[in-house]
Amino acid sequence: MKNDTILLAHGSGGKLSRKLITELFMPHFTNEYISPLADAALIDGSDLWRHCEERSDAAISSSAVMTNKKLAFTTDSFVVKPIFFPGGDIGKLAVCGTTNDLAVMGAKPLYLSCGFVLEEGLLIDELHRILDSMAAEAEKNGVKIVTGDTKVVEKGSADKIFINTAGIGIRDNNRSFNEKIKPGDKVIINGTLGDHGIAVLSARENLAIGTPVLSDCASLWHMIDEVLESSNGVKFMRDPTRGGLATVLNEIVHGENFGILLHEDSIPVKEEVNAICELLGFDPLYLANEGKVVLIASEKEAGKIVSIMKKNEIGKDSRIIGEVAASPAGKVFMKTGIGGTRIVDMMIADQLPRIC
């Protein structure tokens, strides 16, 4: 990397984030688990037992079971500003964000760790609210918070509270996304774009424009579980957080022999979100979401998958928003509402820093 300092934009989820990861981190850490750059590492269950020095009969029995499963392991850090926003707070966000990174890998979230960096002067009542949110969201998902750490830094050294979480889940091998993406496959989203980004922005800047926008912060596992239980047509899943939908889709087509065509009229955006975007010059395609999943599904199964998702509260607005196209390869493009076509590129930096 040519820049000699870290910029705020390096944490945005855009092109600079990708360069930071691929050019700085990856040369140091490359291995078979991290190289896919997925939301979580998938580790063969049998590998875990091979590394056990002591093998009891129980361990050998468990080893046979684990050969049919993969361990999913992820970590995330949360520095959202402000720590409370319409529809959630940093605690709920931490649990949802980490469990969602497991869920989009097809893994059932099981255990979380949490590390807290607390700034001197944080109100105890605020910490109580955050911990209550974390406990409630974990219970809702059947997840246990099993270990943690707490550090306190001097006033001015942090921004009230930062949270790091790590998550462990289990995925059955019959839920692997092995089938390759090909032209004709459909792009599916489970609801409106940009809600979280605009909710955080509104709280940060004290915006009061019409009906308040609530963050879509929510856990995706139950809906995803229902889809995977009933269909084998899913080829890819990702939660479009930093950098939004546009960034995720550009990551999918990068270096591939296919592209993705979106249909602007099919992409759901709330009127309130659209109004603020038009006022401030934002594009909802690049705004962060914290309760959305993007799926690439086979053409044959796409309609069925949307129907399943619609039965879940967080998927009631699910729809097909585009398809995989043969050309132009490696590009995301969109058919606009007026009949034209435009390229949807990955941004250099996010429009809104510190939204998660």
Secondary structure, DSSP 8 states (H G I E B T S, - for coil): ---SS--GGGGSSSHHHHHIIIIIIHHHH--TTTTT--SSEEEEHHHHHHT-S---HHHHHHHHHHTTEEEEEEEEEE--SSSEETTEEHHHHHHHHHHHHHHTTT-EEEEEEEEEEEETT--HHHHHHHHHHHHHHHHHTT-EEEEEEEEEE-TTSSSSEEEEEEEEEEEEGGG---S---TT-EEEESS-SSHHHHHHHHHHHT---SS---------HHHHHHHHHH-S-EEEEE---TTHHHHHHHHHHTTSS-EEEEEGGGS---HHHHHHHHHHT--GGGS--SS--EEEE-HHHHHHHHHHHHTSGGGTT-EEEEEEESSSTT-EEEE-TTS-EEE----SS-SSS---
